[in-house]
Amino acid sequence: MGISRYKREISAALAYVVLLVVVGIVAPSFFDGGNIRDLVINNAPALLVAVGMTLVILVGQIDISIGSQFAVASVAAGLLAKTGMPMPFVAIFVLLIGAAMGALNGLLIGLLRLPSIIVTLAMLVLWRDALRWATEGAWVQDLPADFQWFGFGQRTGEIAIVVITLVVFGCFAWSLRNLIAGRKIYAVGSDDEAARLAGIEPRNVVFWVFLIMGGLTGVAAVLNAVRFSSIPGNAGTGLELKTIAAVVVGGTAITGGRGTMVGTLIGLALLGTIATALTFVGINPFWEKAIQGLIILAALVSDVALGRLERDGKYLAAHAGGTA
């Protein structure tokens, strides 16, 4: 019973193992220490965004504006750093900027009950075009010396990024399983009307989930930006597709109410490895986006099929019980 409950996570883990075995046979150099380190560092910020996306999808919503939010937060981090602001304060301010953008989504979706796909699509365009207008497409350059790698140097900076990511991920994974707030998220995603009858206000839960999504996107933007000496205005392009794919392939039901953070970690590891693996085996890495799209479609089909099987099973069980 316990194993069947996590069959989607197990399937994703097995798919990841198969991918690693195939790549290991075709291109053993994939497992070079430097390449593995780059994979971890490159995907650490995306994991934080995927944590927020897991919460959003668990409550039965979607957020496709995070790529634009990520770009705004990245540019904000660079501009704040250029004013001479210490990096800890830069990180706090960018977190608040991200949380504010997320709160706007939460207000429109949670409190005003507007469709999340429409709201976040509008915000995707609004934030991206506003940023393009404000920066005129220019990159943020001439960053202060203490910006890149937090001023620690590359090796220590990489360690700091991984530690921050793992601590945040661990806190949310534990909270989702053990705190009342986590149970409220599952309840709203499973049946918001039943949750309301149980004394939970779905609108408030949805609002806070989107606020957290924005805050995590802000933190992720800082962790990503400090890896470079300049910041492009188009940062985060395609991030929404990657994180949504990672969440659903990791076992979170696209309709909400079912999923785990560990599954998201496995899903992101699988998706984050694909592009590099394609390069090592000699396949054009531009296929990565197509593969991500197919994974989302396959996960949706799987969710629908599993939902029908569960409903049919309950019906048969109830019918059998009534005729016994």
C-alpha positions as CSV (number, residue, x, y, z in Angstrom):
1,M,0.0,0.0,0.0
2,G,2.8,2.4,0.9
3,I,4.8,1.6,-2.2
4,S,1.8,2.0,-4.5
5,R,1.1,5.4,-3.0
6,Y,4.4,6.6,-4.4
7,K,4.4,4.8,-7.8
8,R,4.8,8.0,-9.8
9,E,7.9,9.0,-7.8
10,I,9.3,5.5,-8.1
11,S,8.6,5.6,-11.8
12,A,10.5,8.9,-12.2
13,A,13.4,7.6,-10.1
14,L,13.6,4.4,-12.3
15,A,13.5,6.6,-15.4
16,Y,16.4,8.7,-14.0
17,V,18.4,5.6,-13.3
18,V,17.9,4.3,-16.8
19,L,18.9,7.6,-18.2
20,L,22.1,7.6,-16.2
21,V,22.9,4.0,-17.2
22,V,22.4,4.7,-20.9
23,V,24.5,7.9,-20.8
24,G,27.2,6.1,-18.7
25,I,27.5,3.4,-21.4
26,V,27.4,5.8,-24.4
27,A,29.5,8.6,-22.8
28,P,31.3,7.7,-19.6
29,S,32.9,11.2,-19.5
30,F,29.4,12.5,-18.4
31,F,30.3,11.4,-14.9
32,D,33.4,13.6,-14.7
33,G,33.4,15.5,-11.4
34,G,33.4,18.9,-13.0
35,N,30.3,18.1,-15.1
36,I,28.4,16.7,-12.1
37,R,29.3,19.8,-10.1
38,D,28.1,22.1,-12.9
39,L,24.8,20.1,-13.1
40,V,24.1,20.6,-9.4
41,I,25.0,24.3,-9.5
42,N,23.0,25.0,-12.7
43,N,19.9,23.3,-11.3
44,A,20.0,24.5,-7.7
45,P,18.0,27.8,-8.4
46,A,15.5,25.8,-10.5
47,L,14.9,23.5,-7.5
48,L,13.8,26.4,-5.3
49,V,11.3,27.5,-8.1
50,A,10.1,24.0,-8.4
51,V,9.4,23.9,-4.6
52,G,7.1,26.8,-5.0
53,M,5.6,25.3,-8.1
54,T,4.8,22.1,-6.2
55,L,2.8,24.1,-3.7
56,V,1.0,25.9,-6.5
57,I,0.1,22.8,-8.3
58,L,-0.9,21.0,-5.1
59,V,-3.7,23.5,-4.6
60,G,-4.9,22.9,-8.1
61,Q,-3.4,26.1,-9.7
62,I,-0.7,26.9,-12.2
63,D,1.9,29.8,-12.5
64,I,3.4,30.4,-15.9
65,S,4.7,33.9,-14.9
66,I,7.6,32.7,-12.9
67,G,10.1,33.1,-15.8
68,S,9.3,36.8,-16.0
69,Q,9.3,37.2,-12.3
70,F,12.8,35.5,-12.2
71,A,14.0,38.1,-14.8
72,V,12.7,41.0,-12.9
73,A,14.2,39.7,-9.6
74,S,17.5,39.0,-11.3
75,V,17.8,42.5,-12.7
76,A,16.7,44.0,-9.4
77,A,19.5,42.1,-7.6
78,G,22.1,43.6,-9.9
79,L,20.7,47.1,-9.7
80,L,20.5,47.0,-5.9
81,A,24.0,45.6,-5.7
82,K,25.3,48.5,-7.8
83,T,24.0,51.0,-5.3
84,G,26.5,49.6,-2.8
85,M,23.9,47.7,-0.8
86,P,25.4,44.7,1.1
87,M,24.6,41.3,-0.4
88,P,22.5,40.1,2.6
89,F,20.2,43.1,2.2
90,V,20.1,42.6,-1.6
91,A,18.9,39.1,-1.1
92,I,16.2,40.2,1.4
93,F,15.0,43.0,-0.8
94,V,14.8,40.7,-3.9
95,L,12.9,38.1,-1.8
96,L,10.4,40.8,-0.9
97,I,10.2,41.9,-4.6
98,G,9.5,38.4,-5.6
99,A,6.9,37.9,-2.8
100,A,5.2,41.1,-3.9
101,M,4.8,39.8,-7.5
102,G,3.6,36.5,-6.1
103,A,1.1,38.3,-3.8
104,L,-0.3,40.1,-6.8
105,N,-1.0,36.8,-8.4
106,G,-2.4,35.5,-5.2
107,L,-4.7,38.4,-4.8
108,L,-6.2,38.0,-8.3
109,I,-6.4,34.2,-8.2
110,G,-7.0,33.4,-4.6
111,L,-9.1,36.3,-3.4
112,L,-10.8,37.4,-6.7
113,R,-11.1,33.9,-8.0
114,L,-9.8,34.6,-11.4
115,P,-8.4,31.7,-13.5
116,S,-4.7,31.1,-12.7
117,I,-3.8,30.2,-16.3
118,I,-5.1,33.6,-17.6
119,V,-3.8,35.7,-14.7
120,T,-0.3,34.3,-14.9
121,L,-0.2,34.4,-18.7
122,A,-1.0,38.1,-18.5
123,M,1.7,38.6,-15.8
124,L,4.2,36.7,-17.9
125,V,3.8,39.3,-20.7
126,L,3.4,42.3,-18.3
127,W,6.6,41.7,-16.3
128,R,8.7,40.7,-19.3
129,D,7.6,43.7,-21.4
130,A,7.9,46.1,-18.5
131,L,11.4,44.9,-17.8
132,R,12.3,45.2,-21.5
133,W,10.9,48.8,-21.5
134,A,12.7,49.8,-18.3
135,T,16.1,48.3,-19.3
136,E,15.8,48.9,-23.1
137,G,17.1,45.3,-23.4
138,A,20.5,46.2,-21.8
139,W,22.2,43.8,-19.5
140,V,23.2,44.8,-15.9
141,Q,26.9,45.1,-16.0
142,D,29.8,46.6,-13.9
143,L,28.6,44.7,-10.9
144,P,30.6,45.2,-7.6
145,A,33.3,42.7,-6.7
146,D,31.3,41.3,-3.8
147,F,28.3,40.4,-6.0
148,Q,29.7,37.4,-7.9
149,W,29.7,34.3,-5.7
150,F,28.6,36.6,-2.8
151,G,32.3,37.7,-2.7
152,F,33.4,34.3,-1.4
153,G,35.1,33.0,-4.5
154,Q,33.8,30.4,-6.9
155,R,34.3,27.2,-4.8
156,T,32.9,28.7,-1.6
157,G,30.1,30.4,-3.4
158,E,29.1,27.2,-5.1
159,I,28.9,25.5,-1.7
160,A,26.8,28.4,-0.3
161,I,24.3,28.0,-3.2
162,V,24.0,24.3,-2.7
163,V,23.6,24.6,1.1
164,I,21.0,27.4,0.9
165,T,19.0,25.4,-1.7
166,L,19.1,22.2,0.4
167,V,18.1,23.9,3.6
168,V,15.2,25.7,2.0
169,F,14.1,22.5,0.2
170,G,14.4,20.5,3.4
171,C,12.3,23.0,5.4
172,F,9.5,23.0,2.9
173,A,9.6,19.2,2.4
174,W,9.3,18.7,6.2
175,S,6.7,21.4,6.6
176,L,4.5,20.0,3.9
177,R,4.4,16.6,5.6
178,N,4.3,17.7,9.3
179,L,2.6,21.1,9.7
180,I,-1.1,22.0,9.6
181,A,-0.3,24.4,6.8
182,G,0.8,21.5,4.6
183,R,-2.3,19.5,5.3
184,K,-4.4,22.6,4.4
185,I,-2.6,22.7,1.0
186,Y,-3.4,19.1,0.3
187,A,-7.0,19.6,1.5
188,V,-7.6,22.6,-0.8
189,G,-6.1,20.8,-3.8
190,S,-8.2,17.6,-3.2
191,D,-11.5,19.3,-2.7
192,D,-11.8,23.0,-1.9
193,E,-15.5,22.8,-1.0
194,A,-14.8,20.0,1.5
195,A,-11.8,22.0,2.8
196,R,-14.2,25.0,3.3
197,L,-16.6,22.8,5.2
198,A,-13.8,21.7,7.4
199,G,-13.0,25.3,8.4
200,I,-10.2,26.0,5.9
201,E,-10.5,29.1,3.7
202,P,-9.2,28.1,0.3
203,R,-8.8,31.7,-0.9
204,N,-6.3,32.4,1.8
205,V,-4.4,29.2,1.2
206,V,-4.1,30.0,-2.5
207,F,-3.0,33.6,-1.8
208,W,-0.2,32.5,0.5
209,V,0.9,29.8,-1.8
210,F,1.4,32.3,-4.7
211,L,3.1,34.7,-2.3
212,I,5.6,31.9,-1.3
213,M,6.0,31.0,-5.0
214,G,7.1,34.6,-5.7
215,G,9.4,34.8,-2.7
216,L,11.2,31.5,-3.7
217,T,11.5,32.8,-7.2
218,G,13.2,35.9,-5.9
219,V,15.7,33.8,-3.8
220,A,16.4,31.6,-6.8
221,A,17.1,34.6,-9.0
222,V,19.7,35.8,-6.5
223,L,21.4,32.4,-6.3
224,N,21.5,32.3,-10.1
225,A,22.6,35.9,-10.7
226,V,25.6,35.7,-8.4
227,R,27.1,33.0,-10.7
228,F,27.8,35.6,-13.4
229,S,29.6,38.9,-13.9
230,S,26.6,40.5,-15.7
231,I,22.8,39.9,-15.7
232,P,20.7,39.6,-18.9
233,G,17.3,41.0,-19.1
234,N,15.9,37.8,-20.5
235,A,16.9,35.6,-17.6
236,G,14.4,32.8,-16.7
237,T,13.2,32.2,-20.3
238,G,11.6,28.7,-20.3
239,L,11.9,28.3,-16.6
240,E,8.2,27.8,-16.2
241,L,8.1,24.9,-18.6
242,K,11.1,23.2,-16.9
243,T,9.7,23.5,-13.4
244,I,6.2,22.5,-14.3
245,A,7.5,19.5,-16.1
246,A,9.7,18.6,-13.1
247,V,6.8,18.8,-10.7
248,V,4.4,16.7,-12.7
249,V,7.0,14.1,-13.7
250,G,7.9,13.8,-10.1
251,G,4.4,12.6,-9.2
252,T,2.4,15.7,-8.3
253,A,-1.0,15.5,-9.8
254,I,-1.6,18.4,-12.3
255,T,-5.2,18.6,-10.9
256,G,-3.9,19.1,-7.3
257,G,-4.1,17.3,-4.0
258,R,-1.4,14.7,-4.5
259,G,2.4,15.0,-4.6
260,T,5.6,15.2,-2.6
261,M,8.7,17.4,-2.6
262,V,11.0,14.4,-2.9
263,G,9.2,13.6,-6.1
264,T,9.8,17.1,-7.4
265,L,13.5,16.7,-6.6
266,I,13.6,13.5,-8.6
267,G,11.7,15.1,-11.4
268,L,14.0,18.1,-11.6
269,A,17.1,15.8,-11.5
270,L,15.7,14.0,-14.5
271,L,14.8,17.1,-16.4
272,G,17.9,18.9,-15.4
273,T,20.1,16.1,-16.7
274,I,18.4,15.7,-20.0
275,A,20.0,18.7,-21.9
276,T,23.5,17.8,-20.8
277,A,23.0,14.1,-21.5
278,L,21.8,15.0,-25.0
279,T,25.0,16.9,-25.7
280,F,27.2,14.1,-24.4
281,V,25.4,11.4,-26.5
282,G,25.6,13.6,-29.6
283,I,21.9,14.7,-29.9
284,N,21.0,18.4,-30.5
285,P,20.2,19.8,-27.0
286,F,17.4,22.0,-28.6
287,W,15.3,18.8,-28.3
288,E,15.2,19.5,-24.5
289,K,12.1,21.8,-24.7
290,A,10.2,19.3,-26.9
291,I,11.0,16.5,-24.4
292,Q,9.8,18.7,-21.5
293,G,6.5,19.4,-23.3
294,L,6.0,15.7,-24.0
295,I,6.6,14.9,-20.4
296,I,3.9,17.4,-19.3
297,L,1.5,15.9,-21.7
298,A,2.3,12.3,-20.7
299,A,1.9,13.2,-17.0
300,L,-1.5,14.8,-17.7
301,V,-2.7,11.7,-19.6
302,S,-1.4,9.6,-16.8
303,D,-3.3,11.6,-14.1
304,V,-6.5,11.4,-16.1
305,A,-6.1,7.6,-16.6
306,L,-5.2,7.0,-12.9
307,G,-8.2,9.2,-11.8
308,R,-10.6,7.1,-13.9
309,L,-9.1,3.9,-12.6
310,E,-9.5,5.1,-9.0
311,R,-13.1,6.1,-9.6
312,D,-13.9,2.8,-11.3
313,G,-12.3,0.9,-8.5
314,K,-14.3,2.8,-5.8
315,Y,-17.5,2.2,-7.8
316,L,-16.8,-1.5,-8.2
317,A,-16.0,-1.8,-4.5
318,A,-19.1,0.0,-3.4
319,H,-21.3,-2.0,-5.9
320,A,-19.8,-5.3,-4.6
321,G,-20.4,-4.3,-1.1
322,G,-24.0,-3.4,-1.8
323,T,-24.7,-6.8,-3.5
324,A,-23.0,-8.9,-0.9
